[in-house]
């Protein structure tokens, strides 16, 4: 679930909006085979993924 229609559309097209090694390929695979989809509204499910940004310093090291 994401409140941004652009983010929902991006994920449902099998892409992501941030850099993570191999993530685009994995998202494309699970979206293509119907095992994952994003929604602008909460829906029932067995598993929920929550992703939040990690604050980073200027040298890209995590702040926490």
SULRABEL-V580985 format. One record per pair of residues at least 12 apart in sequence whose ideal C-beta (glycine too) atoms are under 10 Angstrom apart, sorted by the first residue. I is the first residue (numbers start at 0). J is the second residue. D is the distance in whole Angstrom. If there is no record, write none. Layout:
i=I j=J d=D
i=I j=J d=D
//
This chain:
i=0 j=37 d=7
i=0 j=38 d=5
i=0 j=39 d=7
i=0 j=40 d=7
i=0 j=41 d=5
i=0 j=42 d=8
i=0 j=44 d=10
i=0 j=47 d=8
i=0 j=48 d=10
i=0 j=49 d=10
i=1 j=16 d=10
i=1 j=37 d=6
i=1 j=38 d=8
i=1 j=39 d=7
i=1 j=50 d=10
i=2 j=39 d=7
i=2 j=40 d=9
i=3 j=16 d=9
i=3 j=37 d=10
i=3 j=39 d=8
i=4 j=39 d=6
i=6 j=37 d=7
i=6 j=39 d=9
i=7 j=36 d=9
i=7 j=37 d=4
i=7 j=38 d=7
i=7 j=39 d=5
i=7 j=40 d=10
i=8 j=37 d=8
i=8 j=39 d=10
i=9 j=26 d=9
i=9 j=37 d=8
i=10 j=26 d=7
i=10 j=30 d=7
i=10 j=35 d=8
i=10 j=36 d=8
i=10 j=37 d=4
i=10 j=38 d=9
i=11 j=26 d=10
i=11 j=30 d=6
i=11 j=35 d=9
i=11 j=36 d=6
i=11 j=37 d=5
i=11 j=38 d=9
i=12 j=26 d=9
i=12 j=27 d=9
i=12 j=30 d=8
i=12 j=37 d=10
i=13 j=25 d=10
i=13 j=26 d=6
i=13 j=27 d=3
i=13 j=28 d=8
i=13 j=29 d=9
i=13 j=30 d=5
i=13 j=31 d=6
i=13 j=35 d=9
i=14 j=26 d=7
i=14 j=27 d=7
i=14 j=30 d=9
i=15 j=27 d=9
i=15 j=50 d=9
i=17 j=50 d=9
i=17 j=52 d=8
i=19 j=50 d=9
i=34 j=46 d=10
i=35 j=48 d=8
//
